[in-house]
Amino acid sequence: MDTSGENMEPQRQTLKPVMPLSLGRYHISEEYGFLLQNPLKELPDQYRPWMEIASELPHLIESHQLRAHVYKVLPRTLAIPFVEVSRKLGLPPILVHSDLVLTNWTKRNPEGPWEISNLETIISFPGGESLQAFVLVTVLVEKAAVPGIKALVRGVEAVLQHNQDTLLQALQQLRLSIQDMAKALAQMHDYVDPDIFYTVIRIFVSGWKDNPAMPEGLVYEGVAMEPLRYSGGSAAQSSVLQAFDEFLGIRHCKGSVGFLHRMRDYMPPSHKAFLEDLHSAPSLRDYILTSGAGCCLMAYNQCVEALAQLRSYHINVVARYIISAASRARSKMLSHPSPHALEDRGTGGTEVLSFLKSVREKTVEAILHPNA
């Protein structure tokens, strides 16, 4: 166990009454998890100018016509309503994971399977089929997490009730769900071209905080006199892995915790509240160590190992889609406006490999040993 003092996550607070976790209270679906069920394909008529631009976005960008509609200084006709709608949703005024993934999918055949071939995005960006697949593979990862989300709710209840049998079943289901997430993520290699991701897709999901290409941020005309800075879309804005970390009691180092907690401000408020209430729940690790339930300890460690393996696989994906792609881009002397400005960073602004490796290492360190 880590005793170095580098783990800076706050201790669990159990001062407030512990209530049974109910997914519905956090707008989390029993069937779809954090994904929005049946996202709207069209907005009401007053949003028609937005929808017209959004539906033509790839064409407007590729034909160099976008600046006739949207300038580097976000014009007040877009900035003001964008900020107002974002405030009502409790989200920052920038493209976030819930916009790009959780609410941006639909089934071609509603009765058909959860497969890439039966899914499509509602709003797209430049990048063609690779962009669509990038979003839809992430949708499938979120869907694969649903049994795990339900399992951790049952697990919290099992700890409260001291029910080892239910806890064991919950941990086994969580492990299977994490493994299914890794299988879903593997489809990224089948459908997403690394060079298109690096030179096209990544540019449009990067934000204007910790981005050398936009060091001052973006001016939201009519909202603020000074430029505002917001992080781009990031896997850390998904509530799934942060929920698993909270349930399993995995504590990350100070720098990682700061970034992960900041990314919670880019989540729907109800999902953020779910994570906070998970953090306040009784410690699963303490219960397993004090209960003497060896089968639960083994199942817990298998969950942690599966999560570490998923994070290792994510590192491999990042190495292929960012690090290797950046090397090829440099060697080809690509003339794209700014593909290299973020070459060692994720779209959320982190130094991506060092961050992911630290998160994985702290996951591995969470393995429990009897009488530790």
Residue pairs with C-beta under 8 A, 6 or more apart in sequence:
1 365
1 372
2 251
2 362
2 365
6 253
6 254
7 251
7 252
7 253
7 254
7 362
8 253
8 254
8 257
9 251
9 252
9 257
12 279
12 280
12 281
12 282
12 283
13 279
13 280
14 280
14 281
14 282
16 280
18 160
18 280
18 281
18 282
19 277
20 156
20 157
20 160
21 153
21 156
21 157
21 274
21 277
21 278
21 281
22 153
23 29
23 30
23 149
23 150
23 153
24 30
25 270
26 270
26 271
26 273
26 274
26 277
27 268
27 270
27 271
28 34
28 149
28 270
28 271
28 274
29 35
29 37
29 146
30 146
30 150
31 37
31 146
32 143
32 146
33 142
33 143
33 145
33 146
33 149
33 240
34 102
34 142
34 145
34 149
34 238
34 239
34 240
34 271
35 101
35 102
35 105
35 139
35 142
35 143
36 98
36 102
36 103
38 106
39 103
39 104
39 105
39 106
39 122
40 122
41 106
41 122
42 51
43 50
43 51
49 77
50 78
53 60
53 69
53 70
54 123
55 123
57 66
57 123
57 124
57 125
57 126
58 124
58 125
58 126
58 127
58 128
59 65
60 66
60 69
61 125
61 126
61 204
62 126
70 78
72 218
72 219
73 218
73 219
73 221
74 82
74 218
74 219
74 220
74 221
75 221
76 221
76 222
76 223
79 93
79 220
79 221
79 222
79 223
80 222
80 223
82 93
82 220
83 93
83 220
83 223
86 92
86 93
89 268
90 268
90 269
91 98
91 99
91 266
91 267
91 268
92 230
92 265
92 266
93 220
93 228
93 230
94 207
94 208
94 230
94 231
94 232
95 205
95 207
95 232
95 233
96 233
96 237
96 266
96 267
97 233
97 234
97 235
97 237
97 238
97 266
97 267
98 237
98 266
98 267
98 268
99 233
100 135
100 205
100 233
101 135
101 138
101 139
101 142
101 238
102 142
102 268
103 122
104 121
104 122
104 123
104 135
105 119
105 120
105 121
105 122
105 135
105 136
105 139
106 119
106 120
106 121
106 122
107 118
107 119
108 117
108 118
108 119
108 120
109 118
112 118
114 140
114 143
116 133
116 136
116 137
116 140
116 187
116 191
119 136
119 139
119 140
120 132
120 136
121 131
121 132
121 135
121 136
124 131
124 132
125 131
125 201
125 204
125 205
126 200
126 201
126 204
127 134
127 196
127 197
127 200
127 201
127 204
128 196
129 191
130 191
130 192
130 193
130 196
130 197
130 200
130 201
131 196
131 200
131 201
133 187
133 188
133 191
133 192
134 188
134 191
134 192
134 197
134 201
136 191
137 184
137 185
137 187
137 188
137 191
137 192
138 235
138 238
140 184
140 187
141 181
141 184
141 185
141 240
142 238
142 240
143 184
144 177
144 180
144 181
144 183
144 184
145 177
145 181
145 240
146 177
147 173
147 174
147 176
147 177
147 180
148 173
148 174
148 176
148 177
148 178
148 181
148 240
148 244
149 177
149 240
149 243
150 173
151 169
151 170
151 171
151 173
151 174
151 177
152 170
152 174
152 243
152 244
152 247
152 278
154 166
154 169
154 170
154 173
155 166
155 167
155 170
155 171
155 174
155 247
155 284
156 247
156 278
156 281
156 282
156 284
157 163
157 166
158 164
158 166
158 167
158 170
159 167
159 281
159 282
159 284
159 287
160 281
160 282
162 287
162 291
164 291
164 293
164 295
164 296
167 287
167 293
167 296
168 293
168 295
168 296
168 299
171 296
171 299
171 300
171 302
171 303
172 299
172 302
174 244
174 247
174 303
175 299
175 302
175 303
175 306
178 244
178 303
178 306
178 307
178 310
179 306
179 310
181 240
181 310
182 306
182 309
182 310
182 313
185 310
185 313
185 314
185 317
186 313
188 317
188 321
189 317
189 320
192 321
194 320
194 321
194 324
194 325
195 325
195 328
195 329
197 321
197 325
198 321
198 322
198 325
198 326
198 329
198 339
199 325
199 329
199 334
199 336
199 339
200 336
202 322
202 339
202 342
202 347
203 336
203 337
203 338
203 339
205 232
205 233
205 347
206 213
206 232
206 342
206 347
206 349
207 229
207 230
207 231
207 232
207 233
207 347
207 348
207 349
208 214
208 217
208 218
208 227
208 228
208 229
208 230
208 232
209 217
209 229
209 230
209 231
209 232
209 349
210 231
210 345
210 349
210 350
211 232
211 341
211 342
211 345
211 349
212 341
212 342
213 338
213 341
213 342
216 227
216 229
217 226
217 227
217 228
217 229
217 230
218 227
218 228
218 229
218 230
219 226
219 227
219 228
220 228
231 262
231 263
231 266
231 348
231 349
232 347
232 348
232 349
233 347
233 348
234 263
234 266
234 346
234 347
234 348
234 349
234 350
235 241
235 314
235 346
235 348
236 242
236 259
236 260
236 263
236 348
236 350
237 263
237 266
237 267
237 348
239 267
239 271
239 272
239 274
239 275
241 307
242 260
242 263
242 264
242 275
243 274
243 275
243 278
244 250
244 303
244 307
245 252
245 363
246 275
246 278
246 279
246 281
247 278
247 281
247 284
248 284
248 285
248 300
248 303
248 304
248 307
248 366
249 283
249 284
249 285
249 366
250 304
250 307
250 362
250 363
250 366
251 257
251 362
251 366
252 260
252 358
252 359
252 362
253 358
253 362
255 355
255 358
256 355
256 358
256 359
256 362
259 348
259 350
259 355
263 348
264 272
264 275
265 272
267 275
284 300
285 300
285 366
285 368
288 296
288 297
288 300
288 368
289 297
289 368
289 370
289 371
289 372
294 370
297 368
297 370
300 368
301 367
301 368
304 363
304 364
304 366
304 367
304 368
305 367
307 363
308 360
308 363
308 364
311 356
311 359
311 360
311 363
312 360
314 356
315 353
315 356
315 357
315 360
318 346
318 352
318 353
318 356
319 353
322 343
322 344
322 346
322 352
323 344
323 353
326 339
326 340
326 343
326 344
329 336
329 339
329 340
329 343
330 340
330 343
344 351
344 352
344 353
345 351
345 352
346 352
346 355
